[in-house]
Amino acid sequence: MLHLLLLSLLFPAVLCQGFKTVIGMYGETVEIPCNIGDTKVEDIAITQWKYDKEPTVRGELLSKNKGDEVVITATDKFKGRVSLGANLSLLLSDAKLTDQHTFICMVVVKTIDEHSVKLVIQKLPEAPLITEKAEALEIGKRTKLGTCVSKNASPAANIIWLKNNKPLLSDGNRILINNTVVKQPETELLNALSTLHYSAEKEDTGAQFSCKAEHPKANNLVSPPETFTITYSTENIVLQVLPTESPAEGNDITLKCVADGNPPPSSFNFDLKGDVVKVENANTYTIINASRNNSGEYKCSLIDDPSMEATKNITVSFLDVKLNLNNTVIRRAGDSLNLTLDIDSSAKPTVSWTKGGVKMNKEPKNTKLAYSDAGLYELVVTMGTLRREASFHLIVQGAPVIRNLLKLHDKDGQRKVLICEAEGSPKPAVSWNINGTLIDEKSFDNGTITHKIAVVPSANLSVTCTVSNSFGIDTRVINVSSLFEDVRVDKRDPSEDDDQTKLVVGVVVGLLVAAVVIGVAYWMYMKKSKQGSWKTGEKENGSSEEEKKLEEKVEENSQKADV
C-alpha cells in the first residue's frame, strides 16, 4: 500500500508525455514500449501499466516496485496474456482486434511520468477466390461473372478484378463492379466481397479472369485464373474442301462446313449440286470415289437458319492416257513403230519416257527401226496428284548382217584372234569354217552379237564367219596368214626386205616382157598361117585342138606374170 500512498502524494506532479501508435499482427505477441527516455531502468522506483477501458475508466494490467517482482493486476480479457519486458515494455500475447485500446505506461522516478501508446491490430487477408461463377458469358449481354471473396482481414482488403492480368475498371456499361465489406461478429475480422457484372466480346474467348486482394501488409494475393465459355450466334460460315489441293478423280472428297458460333452448330444442310442432304451431329459430308462429273457448285447452310450459307465451286481433276502399243511389240528392221499417244486431262500434264530405265529426251517415234531400238519403253504421265503409266517391250527382228570381221594378235603372240560382229534378231547363230577356241561371246543386246575365237594357223587361210537365224544368213571371208610366216617375216633384217622387194619387182617385170614376146610371136605365126593356107573347107583359125593348146599356154603365162 506504500506505493499507492506515494502515488497519491505525487499525483499533482504527473507529467503527460503524449502517445504514439503501435501496429501489432493478429494472433501474435505484441510489444508495447514504455518511453522512459534516458532514464535508467534501475533508477525507476515504480512502473505501472493500465489501459483506457472506457472513456473515463482505466483498467489495471500490472505493476512493479523497484527490487520486487511484477504484480499482475489484470482481471478481464487481458488476464493471463500480459507480462513485463526487460525494458519495461508491455508484452501482450495472442493479439486480437478487441485489444485495440490506448495503453498507458506510468513510471515514478522523482516525478510521475505517463506515456500513452495506441495499439492497432492488423491481419493479412486470406487468398482471394472467385465464387458464384457464371456457366457462360453471352456476347453483348451483361452477366454476373462471379464474386471475389477475401476473408478475415484487418483492415478489409481492397479487391481489384483482372482480365489477362490487366485491371478491369467499372464503366457503368459493359463492366459493373460492386464492393462490400462484412464484419465477422465473433472475431471482428472483415470479409471483402466484390461482384463483377461483365458484357463479353468475341475476343474474350480463352481470356483469364482473376482478382487481386490489396492490403497494407501484402500486395501479391491473387486468385487462381478462371476461363469462361463465351457464347454467341453464328456470324460467319465457310465451306471447306478436303484435301485442300485440287480434288482428283478416283479420290474421296470431304466437304466441311465451319461456323463461328459458340457453341458451334452441330447440324448442317449440304446442297450437292441441287440435291440437299441433312447431316446431324456432324459438319462433314464425303463424296466417295469422285469423278469429273462431280465438278460443280456446292453449298452448306445452318438447319435452323438456311439464309446462313456458304458456297464453293469444285473442279475434279482428271487424266486419261491411251497408248496404242502395249505388252510385246514385234517389228521388222527398217519398219516404222507407228506409236500414238492420246491424253485427255483437265490441265496440261507432264509426259516422260524411259528406255531401259534411262530417260529419253523425246517420244519414241522411230520411222525406220534399227536393232538398237529394241528394248522396254515406259511412259509416265503426271498431273498434280494423278499419275498414269504405260509400257511396251519392242522386239526388232530381221536377217543377220555381219558388220565387222577383224583379226588381231593376242597378247603373247601365240594365237590370232578373230572377231565377228553381227546384227540380227532373233539371236543369230555364229559359226566358223575352221576350228578355234571360243574366247568370248558378248550377251545378245539390242540385236547385236560379238563372237571371238582364237586360232593357230600353220598356213595362210581364208576364214569364213557365218551368221544365221530364221530370217536369213550372211557370210564374210577374211584372209589369215600363218603364224610361221609372220614370225619369219618379223625376224628379217629391214635391208634384206628392201633387196627382196627389188628382186620380186625385177622378176615380175621379166615375166611381163616374156609374156608380151610370146604374144607377139603367136600373132605373127597366126598371120603367116592365114596367108599361106587357102584350102577349101579348112578352118581359118586352125584346128580346135591347136587353139586349145595355145589358149592354155597364154593362160599359163598370164598366171606366171600375176605371181
C-alpha positions as CSV (number, residue, x, y, z in Angstrom):
1,M,0.0,0.0,0.0
2,L,3.1,2.2,0.3
3,H,3.4,2.8,-3.4
4,L,-0.3,3.8,-3.7
5,L,0.3,6.3,-0.9
6,L,3.3,7.7,-2.6
7,L,1.4,8.0,-5.9
8,S,-1.4,9.9,-4.2
9,L,1.2,12.3,-2.7
10,L,2.9,12.8,-6.0
11,F,-0.2,13.0,-8.2
12,P,0.0,16.8,-8.7
13,A,3.5,16.3,-10.2
14,V,2.3,13.8,-13.0
15,L,3.6,14.8,-16.4
16,C,1.8,13.6,-19.7
17,Q,4.3,12.7,-22.4
18,G,1.8,12.3,-25.3
19,F,1.1,9.0,-27.1
20,K,2.3,7.0,-30.1
21,T,0.8,4.2,-32.3
22,V,2.0,0.6,-32.4
23,I,0.8,-1.9,-35.0
24,G,0.6,-5.5,-33.9
25,M,-0.3,-8.6,-36.0
26,Y,-3.3,-10.6,-35.2
27,G,-2.6,-13.8,-33.2
28,E,1.0,-12.8,-32.4
29,T,2.7,-11.3,-29.3
30,V,2.7,-7.5,-29.4
31,E,5.3,-5.4,-27.6
32,I,4.0,-2.0,-26.4
33,P,7.0,0.1,-25.5
34,C,7.3,2.4,-22.4
35,N,9.1,5.6,-23.4
36,I,11.4,6.2,-20.5
37,G,13.9,8.2,-22.4
38,D,17.4,8.4,-20.9
39,T,16.2,7.2,-17.6
40,K,17.8,4.0,-16.4
41,V,15.6,1.1,-15.5
42,E,17.3,0.6,-12.1
43,D,16.5,4.3,-11.2
44,I,12.8,3.8,-11.6
45,A,11.0,3.2,-8.4
46,I,7.6,2.2,-9.6
47,T,6.3,1.0,-13.0
48,Q,2.6,0.6,-13.7
49,W,0.6,-0.4,-16.9
50,K,-3.0,0.5,-17.5
51,Y,-5.3,0.9,-20.4
52,D,-8.3,3.0,-21.3
53,K,-11.1,0.6,-20.6
54,E,-13.8,3.2,-21.1
55,P,-13.5,6.9,-21.9
56,T,-13.3,7.8,-18.2
57,V,-12.3,4.4,-16.8
58,R,-8.8,2.9,-16.8
59,G,-8.2,-0.8,-16.3
60,E,-5.2,-2.1,-14.5
61,L,-2.8,-4.6,-16.0
62,L,0.4,-4.9,-13.9
63,S,2.8,-3.0,-11.7
64,K,6.4,-3.4,-10.4
65,N,8.3,-1.8,-7.5
66,K,12.0,-1.4,-7.6
67,G,13.6,-4.6,-6.4
68,D,10.3,-6.5,-6.3
69,E,8.6,-9.0,-8.6
70,V,6.0,-7.9,-11.2
71,V,2.4,-8.0,-9.9
72,I,-0.2,-8.9,-12.5
73,T,-3.4,-7.0,-11.7
74,A,-5.4,-7.7,-15.0
75,T,-8.8,-9.3,-14.2
76,D,-10.6,-9.0,-17.6
77,K,-9.8,-10.1,-21.1
78,F,-6.1,-9.4,-20.6
79,K,-5.8,-11.8,-17.7
80,G,-3.0,-14.3,-18.4
81,R,-1.9,-12.5,-21.6
82,V,0.2,-9.7,-20.2
83,S,3.8,-9.6,-18.9
84,L,6.6,-7.0,-18.4
85,G,9.5,-6.9,-20.7
86,A,13.1,-6.2,-19.8
87,N,12.9,-2.6,-20.8
88,L,9.6,-2.1,-19.0
89,S,7.6,-2.7,-22.2
90,L,4.2,-4.4,-22.1
91,L,4.0,-7.8,-23.8
92,L,0.6,-8.8,-25.0
93,S,0.2,-12.3,-26.3
94,D,-2.3,-13.7,-28.9
95,A,-3.3,-10.2,-30.1
96,K,-7.0,-9.7,-31.0
97,L,-8.9,-6.9,-32.6
98,T,-10.6,-6.4,-29.3
99,D,-7.2,-5.4,-27.9
100,Q,-7.2,-2.2,-29.8
101,H,-7.0,0.4,-26.9
102,T,-4.8,3.1,-25.7
103,F,-2.2,1.7,-23.2
104,I,-0.6,3.9,-20.5
105,C,2.8,3.3,-19.0
106,M,3.4,5.3,-15.7
107,V,6.8,5.4,-14.1
108,V,8.0,7.1,-10.9
109,V,11.5,8.4,-10.5
110,K,11.4,11.8,-8.8
111,T,8.2,12.6,-10.6
112,I,5.4,10.6,-12.1
113,D,5.6,10.3,-16.0
114,E,2.9,8.8,-18.2
115,H,3.4,7.5,-21.7
116,S,0.4,6.6,-23.9
117,V,0.5,4.1,-26.7
118,K,-2.3,3.4,-29.1
119,L,-2.5,-0.2,-30.2
120,V,-3.7,-1.1,-33.7
121,I,-4.1,-4.8,-34.7
122,Q,-3.9,-5.9,-38.3
123,K,-4.4,-9.2,-40.1
124,L,-3.4,-10.4,-43.6
125,P,-6.4,-11.4,-45.6
126,E,-6.8,-14.9,-46.9
127,A,-6.1,-15.6,-50.5
128,P,-9.0,-14.4,-52.7
129,L,-11.2,-16.8,-54.5
130,I,-13.8,-16.3,-57.3
131,T,-17.2,-17.8,-56.2
132,E,-20.7,-17.9,-57.8
133,K,-19.1,-18.3,-61.2
134,A,-21.2,-17.9,-64.4
135,E,-21.5,-21.0,-66.5
136,A,-21.1,-18.9,-69.7
137,L,-20.9,-15.3,-70.9
138,E,-23.1,-14.2,-73.8
139,I,-21.7,-11.6,-76.1
140,G,-23.4,-8.3,-75.8
141,K,-25.3,-9.3,-72.6
142,R,-24.0,-8.1,-69.2
143,T,-23.9,-11.1,-67.0
144,K,-22.7,-11.7,-63.4
145,L,-19.3,-13.3,-64.0
146,G,-18.7,-14.1,-60.3
147,T,-17.9,-12.8,-56.8
148,C,-14.4,-12.4,-55.4
149,V,-14.1,-13.0,-51.7
150,S,-11.1,-12.2,-49.5
151,K,-11.8,-13.2,-45.9
152,N,-10.6,-12.5,-42.3
153,A,-8.6,-9.3,-42.7
154,S,-8.0,-6.2,-40.8
155,P,-8.3,-3.7,-42.3
156,A,-10.5,-5.1,-45.1
157,A,-8.7,-6.0,-48.3
158,N,-9.3,-3.9,-51.4
159,I,-10.3,-6.1,-54.3
160,I,-9.3,-5.4,-57.9
161,W,-10.6,-7.5,-60.9
162,L,-8.1,-8.6,-63.6
163,K,-8.5,-9.8,-67.2
164,N,-5.3,-11.4,-68.5
165,N,-3.5,-9.7,-65.6
166,K,-4.8,-6.2,-66.5
167,P,-7.1,-4.3,-64.2
168,L,-10.8,-4.0,-65.0
169,L,-12.5,-0.7,-64.2
170,S,-16.2,-0.2,-63.7
171,D,-17.7,1.9,-66.6
172,G,-21.3,1.5,-65.7
173,N,-22.0,-0.1,-69.1
174,R,-20.1,-3.3,-70.1
175,I,-18.3,-3.5,-66.7
176,L,-20.0,-3.1,-63.3
177,I,-18.2,-3.8,-60.1
178,N,-19.9,-3.8,-56.6
179,N,-17.7,-3.9,-53.5
180,T,-18.9,-4.7,-49.9
181,V,-17.2,-5.4,-46.5
182,V,-18.7,-7.8,-43.9
183,K,-17.5,-7.9,-40.2
184,Q,-17.3,-11.3,-38.5
185,P,-19.2,-10.9,-35.2
186,E,-17.0,-13.3,-33.3
187,T,-13.6,-12.0,-34.3
188,E,-14.5,-8.6,-35.7
189,L,-12.3,-9.6,-38.8
190,L,-13.5,-8.3,-42.1
191,N,-14.5,-10.1,-45.3
192,A,-14.2,-8.2,-48.5
193,L,-16.5,-9.1,-51.4
194,S,-16.5,-7.8,-55.0
195,T,-19.1,-8.8,-57.6
196,L,-18.3,-8.4,-61.3
197,H,-21.0,-8.0,-64.0
198,Y,-19.4,-8.3,-67.4
199,S,-20.6,-8.0,-71.0
200,A,-18.3,-10.3,-73.1
201,E,-16.9,-9.8,-76.5
202,K,-15.8,-12.5,-79.0
203,E,-12.1,-11.6,-78.2
204,D,-12.8,-12.8,-74.6
205,T,-12.8,-16.4,-75.7
206,G,-10.0,-18.0,-73.7
207,A,-9.4,-14.9,-71.6
208,Q,-8.3,-15.5,-68.0
209,F,-10.2,-13.6,-65.2
210,S,-8.8,-13.3,-61.7
211,C,-9.0,-10.9,-58.7
212,K,-6.3,-9.4,-56.5
213,A,-6.6,-8.5,-52.8
214,E,-4.6,-5.4,-51.9
215,H,-3.7,-4.9,-48.2
216,P,-1.2,-2.7,-46.3
217,K,0.8,-5.9,-45.3
218,A,0.5,-7.7,-48.7
219,N,0.2,-7.0,-52.4
220,N,0.7,-10.3,-54.2
221,L,-2.5,-12.1,-53.2
222,V,-4.2,-13.2,-56.5
223,S,-6.9,-15.8,-57.1
224,P,-6.4,-18.7,-59.5
225,P,-7.4,-17.7,-63.0
226,E,-10.7,-18.7,-64.5
227,T,-11.8,-19.0,-68.1
228,F,-15.4,-18.8,-69.2
229,T,-17.3,-20.1,-72.2
230,I,-18.2,-17.2,-74.5
231,T,-21.5,-17.8,-76.3
232,Y,-22.5,-16.1,-79.5
233,S,-24.6,-16.7,-82.5
234,T,-23.1,-17.7,-85.9
235,E,-21.9,-14.8,-87.8
236,N,-19.8,-16.5,-90.5
237,I,-19.9,-19.8,-92.2
238,V,-17.3,-21.3,-94.6
239,L,-17.4,-24.4,-96.8
240,Q,-14.0,-26.2,-96.9
241,V,-12.9,-28.9,-99.3
242,L,-10.5,-31.6,-98.1
243,P,-7.9,-32.4,-99.3
244,T,-7.1,-28.7,-99.8
245,E,-5.3,-29.5,-103.0
246,S,-7.2,-29.8,-106.2
247,P,-9.6,-32.8,-105.8
248,A,-8.6,-35.7,-108.2
249,E,-10.7,-38.2,-109.9
250,G,-10.8,-41.5,-108.0
251,N,-10.2,-40.0,-104.6
252,D,-12.6,-39.2,-101.9
253,I,-13.7,-35.5,-101.4
254,T,-14.8,-34.3,-98.0
255,L,-16.9,-31.2,-97.6
256,K,-16.6,-29.5,-94.2
257,C,-18.9,-26.7,-93.0
258,V,-17.3,-24.5,-90.4
259,A,-19.4,-21.9,-88.5
260,D,-18.0,-19.5,-85.9
261,G,-20.9,-19.7,-83.4
262,N,-20.3,-20.8,-79.8
263,P,-21.4,-23.3,-79.0
264,P,-20.9,-24.2,-82.7
265,P,-23.8,-25.6,-84.7
266,S,-23.9,-29.3,-84.8
267,S,-26.1,-30.0,-87.8
268,F,-26.0,-28.7,-91.4
269,N,-27.7,-28.9,-94.8
270,F,-25.3,-29.8,-97.7
271,D,-26.5,-28.8,-101.2
272,L,-24.8,-31.3,-103.6
273,K,-25.4,-29.6,-106.9
274,G,-29.2,-29.3,-106.2
275,D,-29.5,-32.4,-104.1
276,V,-29.9,-31.3,-100.4
277,V,-28.6,-33.7,-97.7
278,K,-29.2,-33.1,-94.0
279,V,-26.3,-34.0,-91.7
280,E,-26.9,-34.1,-87.9
281,N,-24.3,-34.1,-85.2
282,A,-21.5,-33.6,-87.7
283,N,-20.2,-30.9,-90.0
284,T,-18.8,-33.0,-92.9
285,Y,-20.0,-34.9,-95.9
286,T,-17.8,-37.2,-98.0
287,I,-18.1,-37.9,-101.7
288,I,-16.7,-41.4,-102.3
289,N,-14.6,-42.1,-105.4
290,A,-15.2,-38.8,-107.0
291,S,-15.3,-38.4,-110.8
292,R,-15.2,-35.5,-113.2
293,N,-19.0,-35.5,-113.1
294,N,-18.8,-34.3,-109.5
295,S,-17.4,-30.9,-110.6
296,G,-19.8,-28.1,-109.9
297,E,-21.2,-25.7,-107.2
298,Y,-21.7,-27.0,-103.6
299,K,-23.3,-25.3,-100.6
300,C,-23.8,-25.8,-96.9
301,S,-26.1,-23.9,-94.5
302,L,-27.5,-23.9,-91.0
303,I,-30.5,-26.1,-90.5
304,D,-32.2,-23.5,-88.2
305,D,-31.1,-20.6,-90.4
306,P,-30.9,-21.5,-94.1
307,S,-30.0,-18.0,-95.0
308,M,-26.6,-18.5,-93.3
309,E,-24.9,-20.5,-96.1
310,A,-21.5,-20.9,-97.8
311,T,-20.8,-21.7,-101.4
312,K,-17.8,-23.5,-103.1
313,N,-17.1,-24.4,-106.7
314,I,-15.3,-27.7,-107.0
315,T,-13.3,-28.9,-110.1
316,V,-12.4,-32.6,-110.0
317,S,-9.1,-33.0,-112.0
318,F,-8.9,-36.0,-114.3
319,L,-6.2,-37.6,-116.5
320,D,-6.9,-40.2,-119.2
321,V,-4.0,-41.8,-121.1
322,K,-4.3,-44.1,-124.1
323,L,-1.3,-45.7,-125.8
324,N,-1.9,-47.9,-128.9
325,L,1.0,-50.1,-128.0
326,N,1.3,-52.4,-125.0
327,N,2.9,-55.7,-123.9
328,T,5.2,-57.1,-126.6
329,V,5.5,-55.3,-129.9
330,I,7.3,-57.1,-132.8
331,R,8.6,-55.2,-135.8
332,R,10.9,-55.9,-138.7
333,A,14.2,-54.0,-139.0
334,G,13.5,-51.0,-141.3
335,D,9.8,-50.8,-140.4
336,S,8.2,-47.8,-138.6
337,L,7.0,-48.0,-135.0
338,N,3.6,-46.3,-135.6
339,L,3.1,-45.1,-132.0
340,T,0.2,-42.9,-131.0
341,L,-0.5,-41.4,-127.6
342,D,-3.8,-39.8,-126.7
343,I,-4.1,-37.7,-123.5
344,D,-7.4,-36.2,-122.1
345,S,-6.8,-34.1,-119.0
346,S,-8.2,-31.2,-117.1
347,A,-4.9,-29.4,-117.2
348,K,-1.6,-29.7,-119.0
349,P,0.2,-32.9,-117.8
350,T,3.9,-33.8,-117.7
351,V,5.0,-36.6,-120.0
352,S,8.2,-38.6,-119.6
353,W,9.6,-41.6,-121.4
354,T,12.4,-44.0,-120.4
355,K,14.0,-46.8,-122.4
356,G,15.7,-49.5,-120.3
357,G,15.4,-47.2,-117.3
358,V,17.2,-44.3,-119.0
359,K,15.3,-41.1,-119.5
360,M,14.6,-40.2,-123.1
361,N,14.6,-36.7,-124.5
362,K,11.7,-37.2,-126.8
363,E,8.8,-39.5,-127.6
364,P,9.9,-42.8,-129.4
365,K,8.5,-42.2,-132.9
366,N,11.0,-44.2,-135.0
367,T,10.3,-44.2,-138.7
368,K,12.9,-46.7,-139.6
369,L,13.7,-49.2,-136.8
370,A,17.1,-50.5,-136.1
371,Y,18.1,-53.4,-133.9
372,S,19.3,-50.9,-131.3
373,D,15.8,-49.5,-130.9
374,A,14.7,-52.8,-129.2
375,G,14.0,-52.6,-125.5
376,L,11.5,-51.8,-122.7
377,Y,9.8,-48.4,-123.2
378,E,8.0,-47.0,-120.2
379,L,5.6,-44.0,-120.1
380,V,4.7,-41.8,-117.1
381,V,2.2,-39.0,-117.3
382,T,1.6,-36.9,-114.2
383,M,-0.7,-34.0,-113.4
384,G,-0.9,-32.9,-109.7
385,T,-1.5,-36.0,-107.6
386,L,-2.7,-38.0,-110.7
387,R,-0.3,-40.4,-112.3
388,R,-0.7,-42.7,-115.2
389,E,1.7,-45.3,-116.5
390,A,2.0,-47.5,-119.7
391,S,4.8,-49.6,-121.2
392,F,5.6,-51.9,-124.1
393,H,8.5,-54.2,-125.0
394,L,9.8,-53.6,-128.5
395,I,11.4,-56.5,-130.4
396,V,13.1,-55.7,-133.7
397,Q,13.5,-58.8,-135.9
398,G,15.4,-59.4,-139.2
399,A,18.0,-61.3,-141.1
400,P,21.5,-61.1,-139.6
401,V,24.2,-58.9,-141.2
402,I,27.9,-59.0,-140.4
403,R,29.1,-55.5,-139.6
404,N,32.8,-56.3,-138.9
405,L,35.2,-59.2,-139.3
406,L,38.5,-58.5,-137.7
407,K,41.8,-60.3,-137.0
408,L,44.2,-59.4,-134.1
409,H,47.2,-60.9,-132.4
410,D,46.7,-62.0,-128.8
411,K,48.9,-60.6,-126.1
412,D,51.6,-63.3,-126.2
413,G,51.6,-63.5,-130.0
414,Q,51.0,-67.3,-130.0
415,R,47.5,-67.1,-131.5
416,K,45.4,-65.0,-133.7
417,V,42.0,-63.6,-132.5
418,L,39.2,-63.4,-135.0
419,I,36.2,-61.2,-134.2
420,C,32.9,-61.4,-135.9
421,E,30.4,-58.7,-135.1
422,A,26.8,-59.0,-136.4
423,E,23.3,-57.7,-136.0
424,G,20.1,-59.6,-136.3
425,S,17.1,-60.8,-134.3
426,P,16.3,-63.5,-133.1
427,K,19.8,-64.0,-131.9
428,P,21.9,-65.2,-134.8
429,A,24.0,-68.4,-134.6
430,V,27.7,-67.9,-135.3
431,S,29.9,-70.4,-137.0
432,W,33.4,-70.5,-138.5
433,N,34.8,-72.7,-141.2
434,I,37.9,-73.5,-139.0
435,N,38.3,-75.0,-135.6
436,G,39.2,-72.4,-132.9
437,T,38.9,-71.7,-129.2
438,L,36.0,-69.6,-128.1
439,I,37.3,-66.6,-126.2
440,D,34.1,-64.5,-125.6
441,E,30.6,-64.2,-126.8
442,K,29.0,-61.0,-125.6
443,S,25.4,-61.2,-124.4
444,F,22.9,-60.5,-127.0
445,D,21.8,-56.9,-126.6
446,N,19.7,-54.7,-128.9
447,G,20.2,-57.1,-131.7
448,T,24.0,-57.1,-131.6
449,I,26.3,-60.1,-131.0
450,T,30.1,-60.2,-130.9
451,H,31.8,-63.6,-131.3
452,K,35.6,-64.1,-130.7
453,I,37.7,-67.2,-131.4
454,A,41.5,-67.8,-131.2
455,V,43.2,-69.9,-133.9
456,V,46.8,-71.1,-134.5
457,P,47.1,-71.1,-138.3
458,S,50.0,-73.2,-139.7
459,A,49.4,-71.9,-143.3
460,N,47.8,-69.0,-145.0
461,L,44.0,-69.4,-144.8
462,S,40.7,-67.9,-145.9
463,V,38.5,-67.9,-142.9
464,T,34.7,-67.5,-143.2
465,C,32.3,-66.3,-140.5
466,T,28.7,-67.3,-141.0
467,V,25.7,-65.9,-139.0
468,S,22.2,-67.1,-139.4
469,N,18.7,-67.0,-137.9
470,S,15.2,-67.9,-139.0
471,F,15.1,-64.8,-141.3
472,G,18.4,-65.4,-143.3
473,I,22.1,-65.9,-143.4
474,D,25.2,-63.8,-144.0
475,T,28.9,-64.7,-144.5
476,R,32.1,-62.9,-144.8
477,V,35.7,-64.0,-145.6
478,I,39.0,-62.8,-144.1
479,N,42.5,-63.9,-145.1
480,V,44.6,-65.1,-142.2
481,S,48.4,-65.7,-142.7
482,S,50.2,-68.5,-140.8
483,L,52.0,-67.7,-137.6
484,F,55.2,-69.2,-139.1
485,E,55.2,-66.7,-141.9
486,D,54.5,-63.9,-139.5
487,V,57.4,-65.0,-137.4
488,R,59.8,-65.3,-140.4
489,V,58.9,-62.0,-141.7
490,D,59.2,-60.4,-138.3
491,K,62.8,-61.8,-137.9
492,R,64.1,-60.4,-141.2
493,D,66.5,-57.5,-141.5
494,P,64.9,-54.4,-142.9
495,S,67.7,-54.1,-145.5
496,E,67.0,-57.7,-146.7
497,D,63.4,-56.7,-147.1
498,D,64.4,-53.9,-149.5
499,D,66.7,-56.3,-151.5
500,Q,64.0,-58.9,-151.7
501,T,61.4,-56.3,-152.8
502,K,63.7,-55.2,-155.6
503,L,64.2,-58.8,-156.7
504,V,60.5,-59.6,-156.7
505,V,59.8,-56.4,-158.8
506,G,62.5,-57.5,-161.3
507,V,61.1,-61.0,-161.7
508,V,57.6,-59.6,-162.2
509,V,58.8,-57.2,-164.9
510,G,60.8,-60.0,-166.7
511,L,57.7,-62.2,-166.7
512,L,55.6,-59.5,-168.2
513,V,58.2,-58.9,-171.0
514,A,58.3,-62.6,-171.8
515,A,54.5,-62.8,-172.0
516,V,54.5,-59.9,-174.4
517,V,57.1,-61.5,-176.6
518,I,55.2,-64.8,-176.7
519,G,52.0,-63.0,-177.6
520,V,53.7,-61.2,-180.5
521,A,55.2,-64.4,-181.8
522,Y,51.9,-66.1,-181.6
523,W,50.2,-63.3,-183.5
524,M,52.8,-63.5,-186.3
525,Y,52.5,-67.2,-186.5
526,M,48.8,-67.0,-187.0
527,K,49.1,-64.3,-189.6
528,K,51.5,-66.4,-191.7
529,S,49.3,-69.4,-191.3
530,K,46.4,-67.5,-192.7
531,Q,48.4,-66.1,-195.6
532,G,49.7,-69.5,-196.7
533,S,46.5,-71.6,-196.4
534,W,43.8,-71.2,-199.0
535,K,42.5,-74.7,-199.0
536,T,38.7,-75.1,-199.4
537,G,36.9,-76.5,-196.4
538,E,39.7,-75.8,-193.8
539,K,39.2,-73.8,-190.7
540,E,40.5,-70.3,-190.8
541,N,41.9,-70.4,-187.3
542,G,43.4,-73.8,-187.4
543,S,42.2,-76.9,-185.6
544,S,40.3,-76.7,-182.4
545,E,42.9,-78.8,-180.7
546,E,45.7,-76.3,-181.6
547,E,43.6,-73.4,-180.4
548,K,43.0,-75.0,-177.1
549,K,46.7,-75.6,-176.6
550,L,47.5,-72.0,-177.5
551,E,44.9,-70.7,-175.1
552,E,46.2,-72.9,-172.2
553,K,49.7,-71.6,-173.0
554,V,48.6,-68.0,-172.9
555,E,46.7,-68.5,-169.6
556,E,49.7,-70.2,-168.0
557,N,52.0,-67.3,-168.9
558,S,49.4,-64.9,-167.6
559,Q,49.3,-66.7,-164.3
560,K,53.0,-66.6,-164.0
561,A,53.0,-63.0,-164.7
562,D,50.4,-62.4,-161.9
563,V,52.6,-64.3,-159.5
